[in-house]
Amino acid sequence: MAQRKEMVNRRKAFRAAYLELTNVCNGNCAFCPGTTREPCFMDPFLFRRLAKETAPLAEIAYLHVMGEALLHPEFPSLMETALEHHLMTGLTTNGTLFDTPNAEALFCGCFRQVNVSLHAGITNEKLEQVIGFTKEAFRRVPGLYVNYRFWNIGEAEERTKECLALIEDRFGVHCIYPELPEHSSQNLLKRLYLNFDTSFTWPDLSAPPVPEPAFCHGIRNQFAVLADGQVTACCLDHNGDIELGDANQDSLWKILSNARSNAMRRAFQEGRASEELCRHCTYRVQRFSGKCSRK
């Protein structure tokens, strides 16, 4: 665990990076918009360079934008690379692959948190595997947090309550289903959390424009690298509409400090959206209303 202690984050330029290992998924959830991009798995050589460059830049690297990261055929070796470069990581998964060999890599010590999207229509059999993974993770990886997500308040309420009943029984805890359609978080055990929220509309160029003022954490506190190496400002840029640069050709620092990236930062500081995709994003209104900064 000494190596894990070295990975405890200090204040860095970005709170989060999103390194999309793949845009391929084994699910077809109503919540997910999918992508128009070609199916892709990140090249291990690219990931090695990104891990080295991201570790000093971001406090944590989440391994998705689209796709199910555990599908990557070289997932275990990629996590060894993350550990080698002291890259603290987080995983968001649909919870259906905890019975596969790749899941063993989640115990390697580079993970700070694992988010399981239980609103993805998980079966009882798969939920039992999620619970089994959680218990094993708490035994083997001190400091790992697990979040069970239900981002569908007001939808599929009966099924959600069935899942909560199973969680209560297996952990001996009490889960509270929120009466109001708003975000809530419950600490079930020391490192196990239950997160509720409503679904949201993903930004899309075909959506109606959203009026300013505009505020977002994109490019200010986070950035993303898609599976093919394209760098974007936002973890919701599912089609790669904001092309800041290509990580196959330039360093992350060069891309994130180029003219287009800086223009985005200045625009958000002034309450404007410089990118077309941002002008069609309702998420920034739902989550960041009233936070526009002119400092």
PyMOL commands that set and color helices and strands:
alter all, ss='L'
color gray80, all
select helices_A, chain A and resi 2-6+44-54+69-71+75-84+101-107+118-120+124-140+157-171+252-256+259-269+277-280+283-288
alter helices_A, ss='H'
color red, helices_A
select strands_A, chain A and resi 14-19+58-62+89-93+111-117+145-150+184-189+192-196+222-225+230-232+245-246
alter strands_A, ss='S'
color yellow, strands_A
deselect
rebuild
show_as cartoon
